[in-house]
Amino acid sequence: MSLIWSLIVGGILGWLGSLIVGKDIPGGVIGNIIAGIVGAWIGSALLGDIGPEVGGYSIIPALIGAIILVFVLSLIMRAMRKANK
């Protein structure tokens, strides 16, 4: 059950990160889940475990990490599109 809960929270975090940045994550729901999980890892590495915890993720660092990840991915995707033209 904790795996399902982690996937749900990761998906929500990835979705919120993409909403805040204003860019979509490639891959839809699966992309959001991956962005949320990787973003949680990045955020906890940068900020530690501060704030409330849901589904094994500290929400504030995880959201900040997801925002950073979505922003970096959008820059990479834009550079790849320009290189292909």
C-alpha positions in Angstrom: 0.0 0.0 0.0 2.9 2.4 0.7 4.1 2.0 -2.9 0.7 3.1 -4.3 0.6 6.0 -1.8 4.1 7.0 -2.9 3.1 6.9 -6.6 0.1 9.0 -5.9 2.0 11.6 -3.9 4.8 11.6 -6.5 2.3 12.2 -9.3 0.6 15.1 -7.5 4.0 16.7 -6.7 5.1 16.4 -10.4 1.8 17.8 -11.5 2.1 20.7 -9.1 5.6 21.4 -10.2 4.6 21.5 -13.8 1.7 23.9 -13.0 4.0 26.3 -11.1 6.6 26.3 -13.8 4.0 26.5 -16.6 5.5 23.7 -18.7 4.2 20.2 -19.3 6.2 17.1 -18.5 6.6 14.7 -21.4 4.9 11.3 -20.6 1.7 12.5 -19.0 0.8 10.9 -15.7 3.9 8.6 -15.7 6.1 11.6 -16.4 4.5 13.5 -13.5 5.1 10.5 -11.2 8.7 10.3 -12.2 9.2 14.1 -11.9 7.6 14.0 -8.4 9.8 11.1 -7.2 13.0 12.4 -8.6 12.1 15.9 -7.5 11.5 14.7 -4.0 15.0 13.1 -4.1 16.5 16.4 -5.3 14.7 18.5 -2.8 15.6 16.3 0.1 19.2 16.3 -1.0 19.2 20.1 -1.1 17.0 21.0 1.8 16.8 17.9 4.0 13.5 16.8 5.6 11.7 19.9 6.6 8.0 20.5 6.8 5.1 18.0 6.8 5.5 14.5 5.5 3.0 12.7 3.3 3.5 9.3 1.7 7.1 9.2 2.8 7.9 12.6 1.2 8.6 15.8 3.0 6.2 18.0 1.0 8.1 21.4 0.9 11.5 20.0 -0.3 9.8 17.6 -2.7 7.8 20.3 -4.3 10.8 22.6 -4.7 12.8 19.7 -6.1 10.0 18.9 -8.6 9.9 22.6 -9.7 13.7 22.6 -10.2 13.4 19.3 -12.2 10.6 20.5 -14.4 12.4 23.8 -15.1 15.6 22.1 -16.1 13.8 19.6 -18.2 12.0 22.4 -20.0 15.3 24.1 -20.8 16.7 20.8 -22.1 13.7 20.1 -24.3 13.7 23.7 -25.7 17.4 23.3 -26.5 16.8 20.0 -28.2 14.0 21.5 -30.3 16.2 24.3 -31.4 19.0 21.9 -32.3 16.6 19.8 -34.5 15.4 22.8 -36.6 
